[in-house]
Amino acid sequence: MIPNIIADFRRKVSFAKSKEVDLFRNLASAIVSQSHSTFIDETHGGNVCNVSFTSVTGKPEKCEIADLLILSCATDGALRATFWQAKKQG
């Protein structure tokens, strides 16, 4: 399943041209189309899923927790949460 998700994602994006939001939206789409998954919502942007913390410099910071929250359930019932943050430089 994972190789299919990766292949589907790579077919949909151009790392040289795709913007950050396009990357995580296409990853979500690939996960849904290549697995038994349901897309719920983006955690990206706005004040929807922000976290507040004190940085190592002592300055209060606030930022989004991630672009996508991916929840998975193993066949034995174990649950795992992955916070995926897309960052594109340049």
Secondary structure by P-SEA (a helix, b strand, c coil): caaaaaaaaaaacccccccaaaaaaaaaaaaaacccccccccccccccbbbbbbccccbbbbbbcccbbbbbbcccbbbbbbbbbbbbcc
